[in-house]
Amino acid sequence: MEKRWAEMPLGTQRSIERRLLSGRRKWTGETSVEFKQRSASATLSRIHYLHLKGVSFSFDIDRVTEELRKRDPDWREEWAPSAAFSVGMRTRWVATDTESAELGDKPLGQVLEYAAKISGRSPDRFFVERDPFRGLCETKPVRAFSALALAAKSNWYPTAEWQTFFSEEKRKDDTVRFVLLIIGRLNAFPETFVREFLRSITGWLLKVHMRLLPDYRPAVDRLWMRLVSVLRDRPDSGDTTIVRKARPEWATEALNAPVGELAQFLLADPEINKARGGMGLPHGWKAKCDELLSLPADNRRHALTILCHNLVWLFSIDEEWVTVALLPAIAREDDDADAFWAGFFWGAKLPQESLFIKLKPALLRLTHRNSETRRRHTEILAGIVLAAWGRKHTGNDTQWIADEELTALLVDADDDFRAQLLWYLKNWIEAPDSNWSETALRLLGQVWPKQIAVKTPRVSAALAELAFAQKERFPLFVQLVLPFVVPIDQDYINLPIHEHREDDLIDKYPEATLSLLHAVLTENVRQWPYGLSELLDRIGKADPKLLTDDRLIRLNRIRASS
């Protein structure tokens, strides 16, 4: 195009200029920030490429460059000669080059500035991002830290470089001497530094805990006091890196928040990992936990979430402390309670009997309550409720959850909870050496609610699948579930349509199969599961007498009318 520019009509030139300046369209999945930066870079490269080739534009290229560089400050004019006009040719992953040899012979005071100067993309390697300081942090960490510490003497704390140093995975392999040196410097830096880099420091502390504990606890304690003091005085410094959209995702937030990482650091302490049931937790360790739990607002909840993820284990070691420090959160229906349940259900463990007794009132309230917390944790909650109903208290015959309590829970719960409970029941019956088959008969015969509100298509599908999974007990389960099922008007059900084994249920128990299908299939054949016609034919072949059965006649009539 550059060769024909001068010969083009003025209108054509202006049209091309408008297209160049308007840039490309936003790609699917590309964020607004990415689009602005990338489109500005492409436009800059193209107009400067053409300008170098002698194209004379009607617009002020210097002014346009100044405006577009606001969207992409990293763009360099030397990229223009290699600019390509085919977007497809330039769409690929950007690799990272961490070669740091050029920093090896630079005076320590020049390392950071020179690293910044040679970082980024070069015109001859556009799809390679240079990050020499990261390479220095990996191969010569002492030199990298020394450069940062020297800059700190001038009150310069470059954000990207400090974050790079702390986040480098090889920090976990640093020597004890180097780690202690870093802690000493961190304790000497001003509070503004600790506040700005708190998340980086706590993440680093979690990496190096194996180097520090238990032999260097005093050094850890001094840094700990500093970090907790900052969190107490400036709670916003403990904010998570996760963007909150609606209700908090406490587990995700805690894993990405300074206090959550401090709680993980405590749980990684080898001293408590040696503890056994009933021994009690170390007083110093509990004091640190109490400090985190006394922090304001979300910081406290991040600690609560991480600690409650380990609730069953902690309770087995120190029942008294857990009862006083953690369990009061469930007495309320607020964010503290939500954070508690987020950690507890994340752990996904059935509590020991003594802990379950303390949790039971709150667990039952949660199951009865139509809340976002219950819906969010339905999968694990249903499993814990079913397992607790199937257990008996030590020394007597009473169940952890009585029959009438489970019936009431199932009435108040939603379809998600009821279907999930039946899913657990089906899978536990199939487990080797399981006695849940007998327990399931009692659940269906004595406990499952008969209220109309519970008889929904989704629950009916779960009950039908439970029955189809029972092999030789299939007819018995069919009789038990029939009073609770209704026609399934959506594609909820997974039937054993394509099974042709020697123990195939349809061929062995055609009448029971017909009874269940007659109860759950609607008058609309389009709502039937795929392949059901073949199944109906197999019923007639397995027992020809059923060909005159009113139920099979009805289903065949519906099939024929489609």
C-alpha positions as CSV (number, residue, x, y, z in Angstrom):
1,M,0.0,0.0,0.0
2,E,2.9,2.4,0.8
3,K,3.9,2.2,-2.9
4,R,0.5,3.3,-4.2
5,W,-0.3,5.8,-1.5
6,A,0.6,8.9,-3.6
7,E,-1.5,7.7,-6.6
8,M,-4.6,7.1,-4.5
9,P,-7.5,9.5,-4.7
10,L,-7.7,11.8,-1.7
11,G,-11.0,10.2,-0.6
12,T,-9.5,6.8,-0.5
13,Q,-6.5,8.1,1.5
14,R,-8.9,9.6,4.1
15,S,-10.9,6.4,4.3
16,I,-7.8,4.3,4.9
17,E,-6.6,6.8,7.6
18,R,-10.0,6.5,9.4
19,R,-9.8,2.7,9.4
20,L,-6.2,2.8,10.7
21,L,-7.1,5.2,13.5
22,S,-10.3,3.4,14.5
23,G,-8.4,0.1,15.0
24,R,-9.6,-3.4,15.1
25,R,-12.7,-4.8,16.7
26,K,-12.8,-6.2,20.3
27,W,-12.1,-10.0,20.3
28,T,-14.4,-12.4,22.1
29,G,-13.1,-13.0,25.7
30,E,-10.8,-10.0,25.6
31,T,-11.2,-7.5,28.5
32,S,-11.7,-3.8,27.9
33,V,-8.3,-3.1,29.3
34,E,-6.6,-5.7,27.1
35,F,-8.5,-4.4,24.0
36,K,-7.5,-0.8,24.6
37,Q,-3.8,-1.6,25.1
38,R,-3.5,-4.1,22.2
39,S,-5.5,-2.1,19.7
40,A,-3.5,1.0,20.5
41,S,-0.2,-0.9,20.1
42,A,-1.4,-2.3,16.7
43,T,-2.4,1.1,15.4
44,L,0.8,2.8,16.5
45,S,2.9,0.1,14.8
46,R,0.9,0.4,11.6
47,I,0.9,4.2,11.2
48,H,4.6,4.4,12.1
49,Y,5.5,1.6,9.7
50,L,3.7,3.5,6.9
51,H,5.2,6.8,8.0
52,L,8.7,5.2,7.7
53,K,7.9,4.1,4.2
54,G,7.2,7.6,3.1
55,V,3.4,7.8,3.5
56,S,2.3,11.3,4.3
57,F,-0.8,11.4,6.5
58,S,-3.3,14.3,6.8
59,F,-3.4,13.9,10.6
60,D,-0.7,14.9,13.1
61,I,1.2,11.7,13.8
62,D,2.9,13.1,16.8
63,R,-0.3,14.1,18.5
64,V,-2.0,10.7,17.7
65,T,1.1,8.9,19.0
66,E,0.9,10.8,22.3
67,E,-2.8,10.0,22.7
68,L,-2.5,6.3,21.9
69,R,0.6,5.9,24.2
70,K,-1.7,6.7,27.1
71,R,-3.4,3.4,26.4
72,D,-0.2,1.5,25.8
73,P,2.8,3.2,27.6
74,D,5.1,0.3,26.8
75,W,4.9,0.7,23.0
76,R,8.2,1.5,21.4
77,E,8.8,3.2,18.1
78,E,11.5,0.7,17.1
79,W,8.8,-1.9,16.8
80,A,7.3,-0.2,13.8
81,P,9.7,-1.5,11.1
82,S,8.6,-5.1,11.8
83,A,4.9,-4.3,12.1
84,A,2.8,-6.9,10.3
85,F,-0.6,-6.1,8.9
86,S,-2.1,-9.6,9.2
87,V,-3.5,-10.0,12.6
88,G,-3.5,-13.7,12.2
89,M,0.3,-13.7,11.7
90,R,0.8,-11.9,15.0
91,T,-1.6,-13.9,17.2
92,R,0.3,-16.2,19.5
93,W,1.5,-16.7,23.1
94,V,4.1,-14.3,24.5
95,A,7.0,-16.1,26.0
96,T,9.0,-14.8,29.0
97,D,12.8,-14.5,28.8
98,T,14.3,-14.2,32.3
99,E,18.0,-14.2,31.2
100,S,19.8,-11.9,33.7
101,A,23.5,-12.1,32.7
102,E,23.5,-8.4,31.7
103,L,22.8,-7.5,35.4
104,G,25.7,-9.4,36.7
105,D,28.4,-6.8,36.1
106,K,26.3,-3.7,36.8
107,P,27.0,-1.7,40.0
108,L,24.4,-2.7,42.6
109,G,22.9,0.8,42.6
110,Q,22.2,0.5,38.8
111,V,20.7,-3.0,38.8
112,L,17.0,-2.0,39.2
113,E,17.0,0.8,36.7
114,Y,18.9,-1.1,34.1
115,A,16.7,-4.2,34.6
116,A,13.7,-1.9,34.0
117,K,15.3,-0.4,30.9
118,I,15.9,-3.8,29.1
119,S,12.6,-5.3,30.2
120,G,9.6,-5.7,28.0
121,R,9.4,-6.6,24.3
122,S,12.0,-5.9,21.7
123,P,11.4,-5.1,18.0
124,D,13.2,-8.2,16.8
125,R,11.5,-10.5,19.4
126,F,8.0,-9.0,19.6
127,F,6.5,-12.1,21.1
128,V,9.1,-12.5,23.8
129,E,8.7,-10.5,27.1
130,R,12.0,-9.8,28.8
131,D,12.1,-10.0,32.6
132,P,15.7,-10.0,33.6
133,F,15.0,-9.1,37.3
134,R,12.9,-12.2,37.7
135,G,15.8,-14.2,36.4
136,L,18.1,-12.5,38.9
137,C,15.7,-13.3,41.7
138,E,15.8,-16.9,40.7
139,T,19.6,-17.4,40.0
140,K,21.2,-14.8,42.3
141,P,18.6,-13.9,44.9
142,V,21.1,-12.3,47.3
143,R,22.2,-9.8,44.7
144,A,18.5,-9.1,43.8
145,F,17.6,-8.5,47.4
146,S,20.8,-6.4,48.0
147,A,19.7,-4.1,45.1
148,L,16.3,-3.7,46.6
149,A,17.7,-3.1,50.1
150,L,20.1,-0.5,48.7
151,A,17.2,1.3,47.0
152,A,15.3,1.2,50.2
153,K,17.9,3.4,51.9
154,S,16.8,6.1,49.5
155,N,13.1,5.4,50.4
156,W,12.5,3.8,47.0
157,Y,10.5,0.6,47.1
158,P,9.7,-0.4,43.5
159,T,6.4,-2.3,43.6
160,A,6.9,-4.8,40.7
161,E,10.4,-5.7,41.8
162,W,9.5,-6.4,45.4
163,Q,6.5,-8.5,44.4
164,T,8.7,-10.4,41.9
165,F,11.3,-11.1,44.6
166,F,8.7,-12.4,47.1
167,S,6.7,-14.4,44.7
168,E,9.6,-16.3,43.1
169,E,8.9,-20.0,43.8
170,K,12.6,-20.7,44.6
171,R,12.3,-18.5,47.8
172,K,11.4,-21.8,49.5
173,D,14.9,-23.1,48.8
174,D,16.7,-20.1,50.3
175,T,19.2,-20.7,53.1
176,V,18.1,-20.1,56.7
177,R,20.8,-17.4,57.0
178,F,19.3,-15.5,54.0
179,V,15.7,-15.9,55.2
180,L,16.7,-14.5,58.6
181,L,18.5,-11.6,56.9
182,I,15.2,-10.8,55.0
183,I,13.2,-10.9,58.2
184,G,15.6,-8.5,59.8
185,R,15.3,-6.0,57.0
186,L,11.5,-6.3,56.9
187,N,11.4,-5.5,60.6
188,A,13.5,-2.4,60.0
189,F,11.5,-1.1,57.0
190,P,8.8,1.6,57.7
191,E,5.2,0.6,58.3
192,T,4.2,2.0,55.0
193,F,6.3,-0.7,53.3
194,V,4.8,-3.5,55.3
195,R,1.3,-2.2,54.6
196,E,1.9,-2.0,50.8
197,F,3.6,-5.4,50.5
198,L,1.6,-7.2,53.2
199,R,0.2,-9.8,50.9
200,S,3.6,-10.5,49.3
201,I,5.2,-10.8,52.7
202,T,2.6,-13.3,54.1
203,G,2.8,-15.3,50.9
204,W,6.6,-15.4,51.2
205,L,6.4,-16.4,54.9
206,L,4.2,-19.3,54.0
207,K,6.8,-20.4,51.4
208,V,9.7,-20.4,53.9
209,H,8.0,-21.8,57.0
210,M,10.0,-25.0,56.7
211,R,13.2,-23.1,57.0
212,L,12.1,-21.2,60.1
213,L,10.1,-23.5,62.3
214,P,10.6,-24.7,65.0
215,D,14.2,-23.6,65.4
216,Y,13.9,-19.8,64.7
217,R,10.6,-19.1,66.4
218,P,11.7,-15.8,68.1
219,A,12.6,-14.3,64.6
220,V,9.2,-15.4,63.3
221,D,7.4,-13.9,66.4
222,R,9.0,-10.5,65.9
223,L,7.8,-10.3,62.3
224,W,4.4,-11.8,63.3
225,M,3.9,-9.0,65.8
226,R,4.6,-6.4,63.1
227,L,2.2,-7.9,60.6
228,V,-0.6,-8.3,63.0
229,S,-0.1,-4.7,64.3
230,V,-0.5,-3.4,60.7
231,L,-3.6,-5.5,60.2
232,R,-5.1,-4.2,63.4
233,D,-4.4,-0.6,62.7
234,R,-5.1,-0.7,59.0
235,P,-7.7,-3.5,58.3
236,D,-7.9,-2.6,54.6
237,S,-4.3,-3.8,54.2
238,G,-5.6,-7.3,54.7
239,D,-8.0,-7.1,51.7
240,T,-8.2,-10.2,49.5
241,T,-7.0,-10.1,45.9
242,I,-10.3,-11.7,44.8
243,V,-12.9,-9.3,43.4
244,R,-16.1,-9.8,45.2
245,K,-19.1,-10.0,42.8
246,A,-22.1,-10.6,45.1
247,R,-21.9,-12.6,48.3
248,P,-18.4,-13.5,49.5
249,E,-16.8,-16.7,48.5
250,W,-15.0,-17.0,51.9
251,A,-12.8,-20.0,51.1
252,T,-11.5,-18.5,47.9
253,E,-11.0,-15.1,49.5
254,A,-9.2,-16.5,52.5
255,L,-6.7,-18.4,50.3
256,N,-5.9,-15.1,48.6
257,A,-5.8,-12.8,51.7
258,P,-2.9,-12.0,54.1
259,V,-4.7,-13.2,57.2
260,G,-5.7,-16.4,55.4
261,E,-2.0,-17.0,54.6
262,L,-1.0,-16.3,58.2
263,A,-3.6,-18.8,59.4
264,Q,-2.2,-21.4,56.9
265,F,1.3,-20.6,58.3
266,L,0.1,-21.4,61.8
267,L,-1.4,-24.7,60.6
268,A,1.9,-25.7,58.9
269,D,3.7,-25.4,62.3
270,P,5.5,-28.7,62.9
271,E,4.8,-28.3,66.6
272,I,1.0,-28.8,66.2
273,N,1.5,-31.4,63.6
274,K,3.0,-33.6,66.2
275,A,0.0,-33.2,68.5
276,R,-2.3,-36.1,69.1
277,G,-5.9,-36.5,70.3
278,G,-6.6,-34.7,73.5
279,M,-3.1,-33.4,74.0
280,G,-4.1,-29.7,73.7
281,L,-2.7,-27.1,71.4
282,P,0.4,-25.1,72.4
283,H,-0.5,-21.9,74.3
284,G,1.6,-19.7,72.1
285,W,0.0,-21.1,69.0
286,K,-3.5,-20.6,70.3
287,A,-2.5,-17.0,71.3
288,K,-1.6,-16.3,67.7
289,C,-4.8,-17.8,66.4
290,D,-6.8,-15.6,68.9
291,E,-4.9,-12.6,67.6
292,L,-6.1,-13.3,64.1
293,L,-9.7,-14.1,65.3
294,S,-9.8,-10.7,67.1
295,L,-9.0,-8.7,64.0
296,P,-11.8,-6.5,62.5
297,A,-14.4,-7.6,59.9
298,D,-13.3,-9.7,56.9
299,N,-9.8,-10.2,58.3
300,R,-11.2,-12.2,61.2
301,R,-13.5,-14.2,58.8
302,H,-10.5,-15.1,56.6
303,A,-8.8,-16.6,59.7
304,L,-12.1,-18.3,60.7
305,T,-12.5,-19.9,57.3
306,I,-9.0,-21.4,57.2
307,L,-9.1,-22.7,60.8
308,C,-12.6,-24.2,60.3
309,H,-11.3,-26.0,57.3
310,N,-9.4,-28.0,59.9
311,L,-12.1,-28.0,62.5
312,V,-12.4,-31.8,63.0
313,W,-8.7,-32.2,63.5
314,L,-8.3,-29.2,65.8
315,F,-11.3,-30.3,67.9
316,S,-9.7,-33.8,68.3
317,I,-6.6,-32.1,69.8
318,D,-8.1,-29.3,71.9
319,E,-11.8,-29.5,72.4
320,E,-12.0,-26.7,74.9
321,W,-10.2,-24.1,72.8
322,V,-12.2,-24.9,69.6
323,T,-15.4,-24.6,71.7
324,V,-14.5,-21.2,73.0
325,A,-12.6,-19.7,70.0
326,L,-14.5,-21.1,66.9
327,L,-17.9,-22.5,67.7
328,P,-19.6,-19.3,68.9
329,A,-19.6,-18.1,65.3
330,I,-22.4,-20.5,64.4
331,A,-24.8,-19.0,67.1
332,R,-25.4,-16.1,64.7
333,E,-26.7,-15.8,61.2
334,D,-24.2,-13.3,59.8
335,D,-21.0,-13.2,57.8
336,D,-19.0,-14.8,60.7
337,A,-21.3,-17.8,60.5
338,D,-21.0,-18.0,56.7
339,A,-17.2,-17.9,57.0
340,F,-17.4,-20.7,59.6
341,W,-19.6,-22.9,57.4
342,A,-17.4,-22.1,54.3
343,G,-14.4,-23.5,56.0
344,F,-16.2,-26.5,57.7
345,F,-17.9,-27.7,54.5
346,W,-14.7,-27.1,52.5
347,G,-13.1,-29.7,54.8
348,A,-15.9,-32.1,53.9
349,K,-15.5,-34.4,56.9
350,L,-18.1,-35.9,59.2
351,P,-17.4,-34.6,62.7
352,Q,-16.6,-36.9,65.5
353,E,-19.6,-37.6,67.8
354,S,-18.7,-35.1,70.5
355,L,-18.2,-32.3,67.9
356,F,-21.4,-33.2,66.1
357,I,-23.4,-32.9,69.3
358,K,-22.2,-29.3,69.6
359,L,-22.8,-28.5,65.9
360,K,-26.1,-30.3,65.5
361,P,-28.5,-27.5,66.5
362,A,-26.8,-25.1,64.1
363,L,-26.6,-27.7,61.3
364,L,-30.3,-28.4,61.6
365,R,-31.1,-24.7,61.6
366,L,-29.0,-24.3,58.5
367,T,-30.7,-27.2,56.7
368,H,-34.2,-25.9,57.5
369,R,-33.3,-22.4,56.5
370,N,-33.9,-21.4,52.9
371,S,-30.6,-19.4,52.6
372,E,-27.8,-18.8,50.2
373,T,-25.4,-20.5,52.6
374,R,-27.4,-23.7,52.5
375,R,-27.7,-23.7,48.8
376,R,-24.0,-23.0,48.4
377,H,-23.0,-26.0,50.6
378,T,-25.8,-28.4,49.7
379,E,-23.5,-31.1,48.3
380,I,-21.5,-31.6,51.5
381,L,-24.4,-30.7,53.9
382,A,-26.6,-33.5,52.4
383,G,-23.8,-36.0,52.8
384,I,-23.1,-35.1,56.5
385,V,-26.9,-35.2,57.3
386,L,-27.3,-38.6,55.7
387,A,-24.2,-40.0,57.4
388,A,-25.2,-38.6,60.8
389,W,-28.7,-40.1,60.4
390,G,-27.1,-43.5,59.7
391,R,-25.0,-43.4,63.0
392,K,-25.9,-44.2,66.6
393,H,-24.6,-42.6,69.7
394,T,-22.0,-44.5,71.7
395,G,-23.6,-46.5,74.5
396,N,-27.2,-46.3,73.3
397,D,-29.4,-46.9,70.3
398,T,-30.3,-43.3,69.5
399,Q,-29.3,-41.9,66.1
400,W,-27.2,-38.7,65.7
401,I,-30.2,-37.4,63.7
402,A,-33.5,-39.0,64.5
403,D,-36.0,-40.3,61.9
404,E,-38.5,-37.5,62.6
405,E,-35.7,-34.9,62.4
406,L,-34.6,-36.2,59.0
407,T,-38.2,-36.2,57.7
408,A,-38.7,-32.6,58.8
409,L,-35.4,-31.6,57.1
410,L,-36.4,-33.3,53.8
411,V,-39.7,-31.4,53.9
412,D,-38.1,-28.0,54.4
413,A,-35.2,-28.6,52.1
414,D,-35.2,-28.0,48.3
415,D,-34.9,-30.4,45.4
416,D,-31.1,-29.9,45.2
417,F,-30.7,-31.2,48.8
418,R,-33.1,-34.1,48.4
419,A,-31.6,-35.2,45.1
420,Q,-28.0,-34.9,46.5
421,L,-28.9,-37.0,49.5
422,L,-30.3,-39.7,47.3
423,W,-27.2,-39.5,45.2
424,Y,-25.1,-40.2,48.3
425,L,-27.4,-43.1,49.3
426,K,-27.1,-44.7,45.8
427,N,-23.3,-44.5,45.8
428,W,-22.9,-45.7,49.4
429,I,-25.1,-48.7,48.7
430,E,-22.7,-49.6,45.8
431,A,-19.6,-49.3,48.0
432,P,-17.9,-52.7,48.9
433,D,-18.9,-54.1,52.3
434,S,-21.6,-51.5,52.7
435,N,-24.6,-52.0,54.9
436,W,-26.4,-49.0,53.4
437,S,-28.8,-51.2,51.4
438,E,-30.7,-52.2,54.6
439,T,-30.5,-48.6,55.9
440,A,-32.0,-47.4,52.6
441,L,-35.0,-49.7,53.0
442,R,-35.7,-48.0,56.3
443,L,-35.2,-44.6,54.9
444,L,-37.7,-45.2,52.1
445,G,-40.1,-47.2,54.2
446,Q,-40.2,-45.1,57.4
447,V,-38.5,-41.7,56.9
448,W,-39.0,-40.3,53.4
449,P,-41.8,-37.6,53.5
450,K,-45.1,-38.2,51.9
451,Q,-46.0,-34.5,51.4
452,I,-47.0,-33.5,47.9
453,A,-44.4,-30.7,47.9
454,V,-41.6,-33.3,48.0
455,K,-43.0,-35.2,45.0
456,T,-41.2,-33.4,42.2
457,P,-39.9,-34.5,38.8
458,R,-36.3,-34.1,39.9
459,V,-36.6,-36.1,43.1
460,S,-38.7,-38.7,41.2
461,A,-35.8,-39.1,38.8
462,A,-33.3,-39.5,41.7
463,L,-35.6,-42.1,43.3
464,A,-36.0,-44.0,40.0
465,E,-32.2,-44.1,39.5
466,L,-31.7,-45.3,43.0
467,A,-34.1,-48.2,42.3
468,F,-32.5,-49.1,39.0
469,A,-29.1,-49.4,40.8
470,Q,-30.3,-52.1,43.2
471,K,-29.7,-55.3,41.2
472,E,-31.6,-58.2,42.8
473,R,-33.4,-55.9,45.3
474,F,-34.7,-53.8,42.4
475,P,-38.4,-55.0,42.7
476,L,-38.3,-54.3,46.5
477,F,-37.0,-50.8,45.9
478,V,-39.6,-50.2,43.2
479,Q,-42.4,-50.9,45.6
480,L,-40.9,-48.5,48.1
481,V,-40.3,-45.6,45.7
482,L,-43.6,-45.8,43.8
483,P,-45.6,-43.8,46.4
484,F,-43.2,-40.9,46.1
485,V,-42.7,-40.5,42.3
486,V,-44.6,-38.4,39.8
487,P,-44.2,-38.1,36.0
488,I,-40.8,-36.7,35.0
489,D,-41.4,-33.9,32.5
490,Q,-37.8,-33.0,32.0
491,D,-34.6,-34.8,31.1
492,Y,-33.6,-35.6,34.7
493,I,-33.4,-39.4,34.5
494,N,-30.6,-41.7,33.4
495,L,-32.1,-45.1,32.7
496,P,-30.2,-48.4,32.1
497,I,-31.5,-48.5,28.5
498,H,-28.3,-49.8,26.8
499,E,-27.4,-52.5,29.4
500,H,-27.6,-56.1,28.1
501,R,-25.8,-58.1,30.8
502,E,-26.7,-61.5,32.2
503,D,-28.0,-59.8,35.3
504,D,-29.9,-57.1,33.4
505,L,-32.7,-55.7,35.5
506,I,-35.1,-55.1,32.6
507,D,-34.9,-58.7,31.4
508,K,-35.0,-60.2,34.9
509,Y,-37.7,-57.9,36.4
510,P,-39.8,-56.7,33.5
511,E,-43.0,-56.2,35.6
512,A,-41.1,-54.1,38.2
513,T,-39.5,-52.1,35.3
514,L,-42.9,-51.5,33.8
515,S,-44.4,-50.4,37.2
516,L,-41.7,-47.7,37.6
517,L,-41.8,-46.5,34.0
518,H,-45.5,-46.2,34.0
519,A,-45.3,-44.0,37.1
520,V,-42.6,-41.7,35.9
521,L,-43.2,-41.3,32.1
522,T,-45.4,-38.4,30.9
523,E,-48.1,-38.4,28.2
524,N,-45.6,-36.4,26.0
525,V,-43.2,-38.8,24.3
526,R,-40.8,-36.0,23.6
527,Q,-40.1,-35.8,27.3
528,W,-39.1,-39.5,27.4
529,P,-35.4,-40.4,27.8
530,Y,-33.7,-41.2,24.5
531,G,-33.9,-45.0,23.6
532,L,-37.0,-45.7,25.7
533,S,-38.8,-47.4,22.8
534,E,-36.1,-50.1,22.8
535,L,-36.7,-50.6,26.5
536,L,-40.5,-51.0,26.1
537,D,-39.9,-53.7,23.4
538,R,-37.5,-55.5,25.8
539,I,-40.2,-55.6,28.5
540,G,-42.7,-57.3,26.1
541,K,-40.0,-59.8,25.0
542,A,-39.0,-60.6,28.6
543,D,-42.6,-61.3,29.7
544,P,-45.1,-61.7,26.8
545,K,-48.0,-61.6,29.3
546,L,-47.2,-57.9,29.9
547,L,-48.2,-57.2,26.3
548,T,-51.8,-57.2,27.4
549,D,-51.1,-55.2,30.6
550,D,-52.9,-51.8,30.6
551,R,-49.8,-50.0,31.7
552,L,-47.7,-51.2,28.7
553,I,-50.6,-50.7,26.4
554,R,-50.8,-47.1,27.5
555,L,-47.1,-46.5,27.0
556,N,-47.2,-48.1,23.6
557,R,-50.2,-46.0,22.6
558,I,-48.3,-42.8,23.6
559,R,-45.3,-44.0,21.7
560,A,-47.3,-44.7,18.6
561,S,-49.1,-41.3,18.7
562,S,-45.8,-39.4,18.5
